[in-house]
Amino acid sequence: MFKTLITLVRGRTAAIAEEVADQNALLILDQQMRDATGALDGAKKALAIAIAQEGQEGQRLDATRARIDDLETRAVTAIEAGREDTMLRVLECKASAGEAATEVLDLAVRVCGGAAFRKDLAVERYFRDTRAAGVMAPTTDVLYDFIGKIACGMPLF
């Protein structure tokens, strides 16, 4: 008997809910359209932000490429000429390239999300490699220490 009573209550509740929905179909539809419009407006704002950020990332990438190209040119010129500042130029190039790679792979991981760590994509391996470059000897911090000492005419050790 109790099960029958529960079934009856559930049946009446469903019928009432359906009746309310039928009687207020236009109001419900209007609200759903307002909700959809709000979601669309939010998506448009998010898209505008993403487009702006893409432009900024492109500018940063261009600036980083130009800096690395400049450092590489300086290093190669110093090596070919056998100049005293050869070590300084090579260290600058290595430190800057390591930092740029880390920055690029951080962005790649953010963009790819969890898919970045799939083994069939190269992103995961490159991410690990760039992290290793920052902590394996000589670390980027040690490179900057060497660069500062060379620039100031101090002995490295």
Z-matrix of the N, CA and C atoms (Angstrom, degrees):
N
C 1 1.439
C 2 1.542 1 111.23
N 3 1.341 2 115.20 1 -42.01
C 4 1.467 3 119.73 2 -178.45
C 5 1.533 4 110.20 3 -63.30
N 6 1.333 5 117.36 4 -40.07
C 7 1.462 6 121.01 5 178.49
C 8 1.525 7 110.52 6 -63.43
N 9 1.290 8 116.38 7 -39.25
C 10 1.464 9 120.72 8 179.05
C 11 1.522 10 109.87 9 -64.60
N 12 1.308 11 117.06 10 -41.90
C 13 1.459 12 121.67 11 178.78
C 14 1.534 13 110.79 12 -62.89
N 15 1.330 14 116.79 13 -43.51
C 16 1.476 15 121.22 14 178.27
C 17 1.527 16 109.64 15 -63.03
N 18 1.326 17 117.07 16 -42.30
C 19 1.465 18 121.20 17 178.74
C 20 1.518 19 110.31 18 -62.37
N 21 1.323 20 117.21 19 -40.69
C 22 1.459 21 121.71 20 178.47
C 23 1.526 22 110.59 21 -62.84
N 24 1.331 23 117.44 22 -46.17
C 25 1.476 24 121.44 23 179.55
C 26 1.526 25 109.86 24 -61.37
N 27 1.319 26 116.75 25 -44.64
C 28 1.452 27 119.87 26 179.74
C 29 1.522 28 111.02 27 -63.96
N 30 1.328 29 117.57 28 -40.11
C 31 1.456 30 122.35 29 178.48
C 32 1.517 31 111.91 30 -63.90
N 33 1.346 32 116.54 31 -45.61
C 34 1.477 33 120.51 32 178.55
C 35 1.522 34 110.77 33 -64.89
N 36 1.324 35 116.96 34 -38.94
C 37 1.469 36 120.81 35 179.03
C 38 1.520 37 109.87 36 -62.09
N 39 1.316 38 116.97 37 -44.53
C 40 1.468 39 121.12 38 179.10
C 41 1.519 40 110.87 39 -63.72
N 42 1.334 41 116.52 40 -41.20
C 43 1.463 42 120.72 41 179.95
C 44 1.519 43 110.88 42 -65.18
N 45 1.318 44 116.62 43 -42.57
C 46 1.473 45 120.78 44 179.28
C 47 1.523 46 109.82 45 -65.21
N 48 1.322 47 116.78 46 -43.49
C 49 1.462 48 120.26 47 179.63
C 50 1.523 49 110.58 48 -61.67
N 51 1.313 50 117.49 49 -40.97
C 52 1.456 51 121.95 50 178.39
C 53 1.526 52 110.77 51 -66.06
N 54 1.320 53 116.45 52 -41.41
C 55 1.455 54 121.13 53 179.38
C 56 1.528 55 110.85 54 -64.28
N 57 1.338 56 116.31 55 -42.76
C 58 1.473 57 120.58 56 178.32
C 59 1.523 58 109.69 57 -63.13
N 60 1.331 59 116.73 58 -43.49
C 61 1.464 60 120.57 59 179.13
C 62 1.520 61 110.98 60 -62.53
N 63 1.350 62 116.55 61 -41.29
C 64 1.464 63 120.32 62 179.37
C 65 1.520 64 111.43 63 -65.55
N 66 1.326 65 117.00 64 -42.27
C 67 1.461 66 121.35 65 -178.36
C 68 1.525 67 111.64 66 -69.20
N 69 1.321 68 117.21 67 -26.53
C 70 1.470 69 121.04 68 -175.70
C 71 1.523 70 112.06 69 -116.44
N 72 1.318 71 116.04 70 27.41
C 73 1.461 72 120.27 71 -175.36
C 74 1.527 73 112.33 72 -57.62
N 75 1.346 74 116.47 73 -43.17
C 76 1.470 75 119.07 74 -179.26
C 77 1.522 76 111.79 75 -66.89
N 78 1.332 77 116.60 76 -41.29
C 79 1.467 78 119.30 77 177.59
C 80 1.529 79 110.78 78 -62.34
N 81 1.316 80 115.64 79 -42.67
C 82 1.470 81 119.99 80 179.64
C 83 1.523 82 109.93 81 -64.39
N 84 1.322 83 117.18 82 -43.98
C 85 1.460 84 121.22 83 179.09
C 86 1.526 85 111.01 84 -62.21
N 87 1.346 86 116.55 85 -43.99
C 88 1.469 87 119.93 86 177.38
C 89 1.521 88 111.03 87 -58.56
N 90 1.327 89 117.33 88 -44.01
C 91 1.462 90 120.26 89 -179.51
C 92 1.533 91 111.11 90 -66.49
N 93 1.322 92 116.57 91 -40.75
C 94 1.461 93 119.77 92 177.90
C 95 1.526 94 110.87 93 -62.43
N 96 1.320 95 116.58 94 -36.49
C 97 1.468 96 119.55 95 177.69
C 98 1.525 97 110.94 96 -69.18
N 99 1.332 98 117.35 97 -38.92
C 100 1.465 99 120.02 98 176.10
C 101 1.526 100 110.50 99 -63.09
N 102 1.342 101 116.03 100 -42.61
C 103 1.465 102 120.20 101 177.94
C 104 1.527 103 110.85 102 -61.60
N 105 1.328 104 116.63 103 -43.64
C 106 1.465 105 121.11 104 -179.81
C 107 1.527 106 110.72 105 -64.91
N 108 1.335 107 116.81 106 -39.81
C 109 1.460 108 120.59 107 178.06
C 110 1.520 109 110.61 108 -63.82
N 111 1.313 110 116.43 109 -41.53
C 112 1.465 111 120.23 110 177.55
C 113 1.521 112 111.45 111 -63.45
N 114 1.319 113 116.63 112 -41.75
C 115 1.467 114 120.54 113 178.50
C 116 1.523 115 110.60 114 -65.24
N 117 1.341 116 116.61 115 -39.74
C 118 1.465 117 120.78 116 178.40
C 119 1.522 118 110.63 117 -64.37
N 120 1.326 119 117.31 118 -43.33
C 121 1.469 120 120.81 119 177.41
C 122 1.526 121 110.84 120 -60.77
N 123 1.319 122 116.67 121 -41.98
C 124 1.465 123 120.44 122 177.21
C 125 1.515 124 111.75 123 -62.88
N 126 1.328 125 116.41 124 -40.72
C 127 1.466 126 120.75 125 178.93
C 128 1.526 127 110.79 126 -66.12
N 129 1.327 128 117.47 127 -38.14
C 130 1.470 129 120.66 128 177.91
C 131 1.524 130 110.74 129 -63.78
N 132 1.324 131 116.74 130 -41.95
C 133 1.467 132 120.31 131 177.74
C 134 1.524 133 110.75 132 -63.53
N 135 1.336 134 116.41 133 -43.23
C 136 1.467 135 120.37 134 179.19
C 137 1.524 136 110.51 135 -63.18
N 138 1.332 137 117.06 136 -39.31
C 139 1.463 138 121.01 137 178.23
C 140 1.526 139 110.78 138 -65.08
N 141 1.319 140 117.19 139 -42.36
C 142 1.465 141 120.59 140 178.79
C 143 1.528 142 110.76 141 -61.84
N 144 1.310 143 116.15 142 -41.06
C 145 1.473 144 120.13 143 177.98
C 146 1.520 145 109.97 144 -64.85
N 147 1.320 146 117.44 145 -43.72
C 148 1.471 147 121.30 146 179.98
C 149 1.525 148 111.18 147 -62.16
N 150 1.334 149 116.76 148 -40.93
C 151 1.466 150 120.52 149 178.70
C 152 1.525 151 110.26 150 -64.82
N 153 1.321 152 116.98 151 -42.70
C 154 1.469 153 120.48 152 178.26
C 155 1.523 154 110.83 153 -63.48
N 156 1.319 155 116.69 154 -42.28
C 157 1.460 156 120.00 155 179.51
C 158 1.520 157 111.24 156 -66.06
N 159 1.331 158 116.59 157 -35.79
C 160 1.462 159 119.47 158 177.78
C 161 1.529 160 110.07 159 -62.21
N 162 1.321 161 116.46 160 -41.92
C 163 1.462 162 120.15 161 177.65
C 164 1.523 163 111.73 162 -62.11
N 165 1.327 164 116.10 163 -42.06
C 166 1.463 165 120.26 164 178.61
C 167 1.524 166 110.96 165 -65.07
N 168 1.337 167 116.05 166 -41.94
C 169 1.470 168 119.64 167 178.93
C 170 1.522 169 110.40 168 -63.73
N 171 1.325 170 117.07 169 -38.38
C 172 1.469 171 120.79 170 177.22
C 173 1.516 172 111.51 171 -62.10
N 174 1.325 173 116.84 172 -41.58
C 175 1.462 174 120.89 173 177.94
C 176 1.527 175 110.84 174 -65.64
N 177 1.335 176 116.07 175 -41.76
C 178 1.465 177 119.52 176 178.25
C 179 1.522 178 110.83 177 -63.79
N 180 1.328 179 115.85 178 -40.39
C 181 1.461 180 120.15 179 179.08
C 182 1.522 181 110.51 180 -63.35
N 183 1.322 182 117.05 181 -44.82
C 184 1.468 183 120.50 182 178.45
C 185 1.525 184 111.10 183 -60.86
N 186 1.332 185 116.92 184 -42.89
C 187 1.467 186 120.74 185 179.61
C 188 1.534 187 110.68 186 -65.12
N 189 1.323 188 116.54 187 -40.32
C 190 1.470 189 120.28 188 179.45
C 191 1.520 190 110.49 189 -66.09
N 192 1.327 191 116.78 190 -43.65
C 193 1.475 192 119.99 191 177.62
C 194 1.520 193 110.68 192 -60.01
N 195 1.329 194 116.58 193 -44.19
C 196 1.465 195 120.17 194 -179.74
C 197 1.530 196 110.85 195 -62.50
N 198 1.329 197 116.63 196 -41.36
C 199 1.472 198 120.09 197 179.32
C 200 1.522 199 111.05 198 -64.68
N 201 1.327 200 117.19 199 -44.63
C 202 1.461 201 119.85 200 -179.93
C 203 1.523 202 110.58 201 -65.90
N 204 1.327 203 117.39 202 -41.13
C 205 1.468 204 120.27 203 176.85
C 206 1.517 205 111.23 204 -60.04
N 207 1.331 206 116.42 205 -42.62
C 208 1.467 207 120.84 206 178.90
C 209 1.526 208 110.85 207 -63.93
N 210 1.331 209 116.56 208 -46.27
C 211 1.464 210 119.60 209 179.85
C 212 1.528 211 111.44 210 -63.95
N 213 1.332 212 116.08 211 -39.64
C 214 1.464 213 119.85 212 178.94
C 215 1.532 214 110.51 213 -64.34
N 216 1.321 215 116.52 214 -43.21
C 217 1.468 216 120.55 215 178.72
C 218 1.529 217 110.18 216 -61.22
N 219 1.326 218 116.53 217 -43.58
C 220 1.480 219 120.13 218 178.65
C 221 1.527 220 111.09 219 -62.69
N 222 1.346 221 116.06 220 -42.14
C 223 1.463 222 119.96 221 -179.10
C 224 1.521 223 110.88 222 -65.41
N 225 1.322 224 117.45 223 -46.40
C 226 1.467 225 121.00 224 -179.59
C 227 1.522 226 110.50 225 -63.34
N 228 1.327 227 117.08 226 -42.43
C 229 1.468 228 120.90 227 178.50
C 230 1.524 229 110.69 228 -61.39
N 231 1.323 230 116.58 229 -43.41
C 232 1.470 231 120.51 230 179.77
C 233 1.522 232 111.07 231 -65.40
N 234 1.340 233 116.85 232 -39.94
C 235 1.474 234 120.50 233 179.28
C 236 1.524 235 110.20 234 -65.13
N 237 1.322 236 116.11 235 -48.04
C 238 1.465 237 120.29 236 -178.13
C 239 1.522 238 112.30 237 -63.52
N 240 1.328 239 117.09 238 -34.69
C 241 1.464 240 120.97 239 -178.99
C 242 1.528 241 111.82 240 -86.70
N 243 1.343 242 117.17 241 -10.01
C 244 1.466 243 120.16 242 -178.88
C 245 1.521 244 112.32 243 65.14
N 246 1.318 245 116.75 244 34.90
C 247 1.463 246 120.78 245 -176.56
C 248 1.523 247 111.13 246 -77.10
N 249 1.330 248 113.90 247 163.34
C 250 1.465 249 120.57 248 179.96
C 251 1.528 250 112.95 249 -67.13
N 252 1.315 251 115.97 250 -29.91
C 253 1.467 252 119.42 251 -176.35
C 254 1.533 253 112.73 252 -85.72
N 255 1.324 254 117.59 253 13.77
C 256 1.466 255 120.96 254 -179.12
C 257 1.525 256 111.49 255 -56.85
N 258 1.331 257 117.70 256 -48.19
C 259 1.466 258 121.17 257 -178.53
C 260 1.524 259 110.65 258 -60.67
N 261 1.317 260 116.87 259 -42.45
C 262 1.466 261 120.81 260 178.70
C 263 1.523 262 110.54 261 -59.17
N 264 1.303 263 116.88 262 -47.14
C 265 1.473 264 121.11 263 -177.93
C 266 1.530 265 111.69 264 -64.37
N 267 1.316 266 117.33 265 -41.31
C 268 1.463 267 120.79 266 179.51
C 269 1.533 268 110.21 267 -66.05
N 270 1.319 269 117.48 268 -42.80
C 271 1.467 270 120.68 269 179.27
C 272 1.522 271 111.01 270 -64.36
N 273 1.330 272 117.18 271 -41.37
C 274 1.467 273 120.39 272 177.08
C 275 1.526 274 110.76 273 -59.64
N 276 1.314 275 115.73 274 -43.94
C 277 1.459 276 121.10 275 -178.61
C 278 1.529 277 110.44 276 -63.18
N 279 1.326 278 117.32 277 -45.74
C 280 1.465 279 120.91 278 -178.98
C 281 1.531 280 111.33 279 -64.32
N 282 1.321 281 116.99 280 -45.54
C 283 1.461 282 120.51 281 -178.72
C 284 1.529 283 111.22 282 -63.87
N 285 1.307 284 116.63 283 -45.19
C 286 1.463 285 120.42 284 -178.65
C 287 1.530 286 111.64 285 -66.82
N 288 1.324 287 117.00 286 -41.01
C 289 1.471 288 120.18 287 178.96
C 290 1.528 289 110.48 288 -64.74
N 291 1.332 290 117.20 289 -40.64
C 292 1.468 291 120.57 290 178.59
C 293 1.512 292 112.24 291 -62.95
N 294 1.320 293 116.41 292 -43.21
C 295 1.461 294 119.91 293 178.71
C 296 1.529 295 111.68 294 -66.76
N 297 1.322 296 116.25 295 -40.90
C 298 1.465 297 120.14 296 179.62
C 299 1.526 298 110.15 297 -63.52
N 300 1.318 299 116.93 298 -42.55
C 301 1.463 300 120.37 299 179.81
C 302 1.527 301 110.46 300 -62.95
N 303 1.325 302 116.92 301 -41.58
C 304 1.463 303 120.66 302 178.69
C 305 1.528 304 110.62 303 -62.46
N 306 1.312 305 116.53 304 -43.38
C 307 1.463 306 121.13 305 179.98
C 308 1.533 307 111.29 306 -63.21
N 309 1.327 308 116.17 307 -44.27
C 310 1.463 309 120.66 308 -179.31
C 311 1.526 310 110.64 309 -64.89
N 312 1.332 311 116.90 310 -42.58
C 313 1.468 312 119.02 311 -178.20
C 314 1.518 313 111.85 312 -72.97
N 315 1.325 314 118.40 313 -30.63
C 316 1.469 315 119.99 314 173.20
C 317 1.530 316 109.58 315 -59.95
N 318 1.324 317 116.14 316 -44.62
C 319 1.459 318 120.61 317 178.80
C 320 1.530 319 110.52 318 -65.17
N 321 1.320 320 117.46 319 -42.35
C 322 1.468 321 120.80 320 179.96
C 323 1.526 322 110.99 321 -60.41
N 324 1.319 323 116.86 322 -41.12
C 325 1.467 324 120.50 323 179.73
C 326 1.526 325 109.97 324 -67.12
N 327 1.337 326 117.48 325 -40.22
C 328 1.469 327 119.94 326 177.64
C 329 1.520 328 110.90 327 -62.93
N 330 1.322 329 116.90 328 -42.09
C 331 1.461 330 120.86 329 -178.33
C 332 1.527 331 110.80 330 -68.76
N 333 1.323 332 117.24 331 -43.12
C 334 1.472 333 121.06 332 -176.39
C 335 1.521 334 112.77 333 -79.72
N 336 1.313 335 117.48 334 -23.15
C 337 1.456 336 120.48 335 -177.70
C 338 1.518 337 110.36 336 65.64
N 339 1.317 338 116.47 337 -143.44
C 340 1.459 339 121.36 338 -177.72
C 341 1.517 340 113.21 339 -62.17
N 342 1.338 341 117.16 340 -26.76
C 343 1.466 342 120.33 341 -179.90
C 344 1.528 343 111.51 342 -63.61
N 345 1.329 344 117.64 343 -21.31
C 346 1.462 345 120.63 344 -179.76
C 347 1.521 346 111.86 345 -62.23
N 348 1.320 347 117.32 346 -21.59
C 349 1.463 348 120.71 347 -176.11
C 350 1.524 349 112.85 348 -99.67
N 351 1.326 350 116.29 349 10.84
C 352 1.468 351 118.64 350 173.60
C 353 1.519 352 108.61 351 -71.54
N 354 1.314 353 116.10 352 139.46
C 355 1.463 354 120.77 353 -176.89
C 356 1.528 355 112.97 354 -67.33
N 357 1.336 356 117.35 355 -25.14
C 358 1.459 357 119.00 356 -178.08
C 359 1.526 358 112.85 357 -80.59
N 360 1.333 359 117.56 358 -5.48
C 361 1.465 360 121.74 359 174.58
C 362 1.529 361 109.26 360 -103.19
N 363 1.297 362 116.84 361 148.90
C 364 1.465 363 120.42 362 -178.73
C 365 1.530 364 112.25 363 -80.27
N 366 1.314 365 117.74 364 -13.44
C 367 1.465 366 120.91 365 -174.81
C 368 1.526 367 111.08 366 -56.99
N 369 1.320 368 116.46 367 -43.98
C 370 1.471 369 121.13 368 -177.36
C 371 1.527 370 110.92 369 -60.96
N 372 1.320 371 116.82 370 -44.57
C 373 1.472 372 120.28 371 -179.49
C 374 1.533 373 110.94 372 -66.81
N 375 1.314 374 117.05 373 -44.38
C 376 1.460 375 120.65 374 179.18
C 377 1.528 376 110.76 375 -62.88
N 378 1.325 377 116.28 376 -39.15
C 379 1.463 378 120.71 377 178.16
C 380 1.524 379 110.23 378 -59.76
N 381 1.334 380 115.96 379 -47.80
C 382 1.475 381 119.97 380 178.19
C 383 1.524 382 111.12 381 -61.24
N 384 1.345 383 116.51 382 -43.92
C 385 1.459 384 120.65 383 -178.23
C 386 1.525 385 111.82 384 -62.17
N 387 1.337 386 116.64 385 -41.26
C 388 1.468 387 118.01 386 -179.82
C 389 1.525 388 111.19 387 -68.85
N 390 1.320 389 116.61 388 -36.21
C 391 1.469 390 119.54 389 176.43
C 392 1.529 391 110.47 390 -64.78
N 393 1.314 392 116.06 391 -39.67
C 394 1.469 393 119.77 392 179.69
C 395 1.523 394 110.62 393 -64.67
N 396 1.320 395 117.32 394 -37.17
C 397 1.468 396 120.73 395 -179.86
C 398 1.529 397 111.07 396 -61.17
N 399 1.319 398 116.53 397 -31.33
C 400 1.468 399 120.29 398 -178.63
C 401 1.519 400 114.09 399 -78.73
N 402 1.343 401 117.15 400 -18.51
C 403 1.467 402 118.68 401 -176.56
C 404 1.527 403 113.80 402 -117.38
N 405 1.335 404 117.17 403 -11.38
C 406 1.462 405 119.54 404 178.76
C 407 1.521 406 109.40 405 -86.98
N 408 1.295 407 115.67 406 147.73
C 409 1.463 408 121.15 407 -176.41
C 410 1.527 409 110.87 408 -65.33
N 411 1.299 410 117.86 409 140.01
C 412 1.459 411 125.84 410 -15.16
C 413 1.526 412 110.48 411 -76.55
N 414 1.315 413 116.13 412 131.81
C 415 1.461 414 121.03 413 179.74
C 416 1.522 415 109.93 414 -66.71
N 417 1.313 416 115.70 415 164.26
C 418 1.464 417 120.35 416 179.51
C 419 1.524 418 110.52 417 -60.10
N 420 1.340 419 117.41 418 -39.02
C 421 1.468 420 120.12 419 177.92
C 422 1.518 421 111.04 420 -62.41
N 423 1.322 422 117.32 421 -41.57
C 424 1.470 423 121.04 422 178.88
C 425 1.524 424 109.66 423 -66.11
N 426 1.336 425 116.64 424 -39.01
C 427 1.471 426 119.46 425 177.21
C 428 1.524 427 110.77 426 -59.51
N 429 1.327 428 116.50 427 -44.79
C 430 1.466 429 119.28 428 178.85
C 431 1.525 430 111.38 429 -65.17
N 432 1.314 431 116.50 430 -34.36
C 433 1.465 432 119.87 431 175.17
C 434 1.528 433 110.05 432 -62.61
N 435 1.334 434 117.10 433 -45.63
C 436 1.470 435 121.51 434 177.36
C 437 1.525 436 110.74 435 -61.01
N 438 1.329 437 116.33 436 -45.28
C 439 1.469 438 120.77 437 -179.38
C 440 1.527 439 110.22 438 -59.61
N 441 1.334 440 116.32 439 -45.23
C 442 1.466 441 119.88 440 179.03
C 443 1.516 442 112.03 441 -62.17
N 444 1.327 443 117.09 442 -42.67
C 445 1.465 444 120.36 443 179.53
C 446 1.525 445 111.33 444 -65.00
N 447 1.345 446 116.35 445 -43.57
C 448 1.475 447 119.29 446 179.01
C 449 1.511 448 110.16 447 -63.53
N 450 1.328 449 117.26 448 -43.95
C 451 1.463 450 121.66 449 -178.62
C 452 1.528 451 111.94 450 -62.96
N 453 1.338 452 115.98 451 -29.89
C 454 1.462 453 120.34 452 -179.42
C 455 1.532 454 112.42 453 -94.54
N 456 1.317 455 116.38 454 0.90
C 457 1.465 456 119.55 455 179.14
C 458 1.515 457 113.42 456 75.28
N 459 1.309 458 118.02 457 21.80
C 460 1.460 459 122.14 458 -179.53
C 461 1.525 460 109.52 459 -92.96
N 462 1.319 461 117.33 460 154.29
C 463 1.472 462 119.30 461 175.54
C 464 1.523 463 110.05 462 -68.38
N 465 1.335 464 117.04 463 146.30
C 466 1.461 465 120.70 464 -179.07
C 467 1.519 466 112.81 465 -67.82
N 468 1.340 467 116.37 466 -36.18
C 469 1.466 468 120.29 467 -176.20
C 470 1.506 469 111.68 468 -123.88
